Amino acid sequence: MAELLQLLIYGIVTGGIYALGAIGISLIFAILRFAHFAHGDLMTVGAYLALSAAAILGLPLGGAFALAALLTAGIAVLIDRLLYRRLRASGAVVLLISSFGVALILRSLVQLLWGPETQVYETAITPPWRLGELRIRPVHVAILTICLLLVSALHLFLTRSRTGKAMRAMADDPDLARVSGIATERVVVWTWLLGGGLAALAGMFLALDTRLHPLLGWNVLLPLFAAALVGGIGNVYGAIAGGLVLGVASELSTLVLPAVYKPAVAFAAIVVVLVVRPRGLLGGR
Amino acid sequence: MTLLVAHGLRGGYGGVDILQGVDLRVAPGELVVIVGPNGAGKSTAMKAIFGLVRLRAGRVVFDQREITGLPPERLVPLGLAYVPQERNVFPSLTVEENLEMGAYVRRDDIRPDMERVFALFPVLAERRRQRAGTMSGGERQMVAIGRALMTRPRLLLLDEPTAGLSPRFVDLLFERIRAINREGVAILMVEQNAKKALAMADRGVVLVGGANRFEDAGPAVLAHPDIAEMFLGGA
């Protein structure tokens, strides 16, 4: 029982991290209508930028994370302006393939700039809190708290702000958004800012929970897409639910399967959802 | 004095020109109805005015200002609004949010205009928090027209506002469109319910094969024997 609860805690933390990544994938799919394969590598870039922000500028980890998230958001917008925007008229397949190219470029740049070896953030070593048989790591509490705050802030943004509502409008119907006079390119910029920033934070949290390496984000791309699909692609709230489902499912799978099969859980989740409920748990497009 | 002048519009979607030289004029506060058989280019002409169809030739002038080829986001602030025939609401947004998106280009207080829309369509006030996608066809059409009114347009382009609606909604909607027009909003409307639409129109324009065929006061178009026979299915 204690083991189950312990895995559940790990699963929820992993799920929160997946959710941050999957939100971006879902938003980009909803607004720009393509599967963004460079999303995992944006996570990696964010995680390494935080490493350098801490090392070079001597920022505390929190400040380094915030700065790296902003930088990554800027990089995501820059990639869109330089590349994706020019290809927008060519359709979803061209964009998808070009995002594969971006993924390779980002990953190679990370290896070139920071090297291929594994690294860690310098943090004070804090012993886990003990709750009976359960061990709760302070870093997990911090990650989960921030995930909750970010998701709540995103919800407020999408439901209260003019730009957030315009994002939902454009996800509903881009043609009607233009007809209404909505500045659609502005919405696209906001989509990349949010998607890129959240991806960077997901990467940092994942690296904080494990280690930094150049494949950090690429390795979780499959669970991120699975999370977006399970929740209903294009639906932000679905991405959050899907992230949690995937995180918990992959941790719990270690009860019955060797840990190396964790990625297979994502595959299984995609297959099950596509067969049983093709539009996802909360309904997407 | 004219509000809108579209002259010699030629263009279409691919290689074929659907519009073969269409002329349209709308005076301030006028209600103009475009009728014609299927494929005459009625909807395409509206889209061309609103910058949604690439024009190969022709000019569009709105309020003395050349707007040929300007994209919709530049036209809305000038006082033009367009309601497409289909997919004209944001289905996952509430009624209120749909109206807010209609006012996206505005930065001032939009509440008086929202109240005006609610006064025009009281059912929308009751359902302001309902998602537009869950409403009936007639109610959605009200949301769509309401959205377009949020910028206080001087010219409203309506593409078959009563298509697919039950007769009860058709009459209600026509009555509301007249009310909007009486408040001084010029309306250019494509309509399949040609008899009812022409009966209330200041002017009727008949398009055939992407070109103007006939034009007169609305009831006069209706009374013209050839036109009645050709497009309105006899007497």
Interface residues (C-beta under 8 A of the other chain):
Chain A: R162 K165 A166 R168 A169 A171 D172 D173 D175 L176 A177 R178 V179 S180 G181 I182 A183 T184
Chain B: F50 L52 P71 P72 E73 L75 V76 P77 Y82 P84 R87 N88 V89 F90 P91 S92 L93 E97 E100 M101 G102 Y104 V105 R147 T151
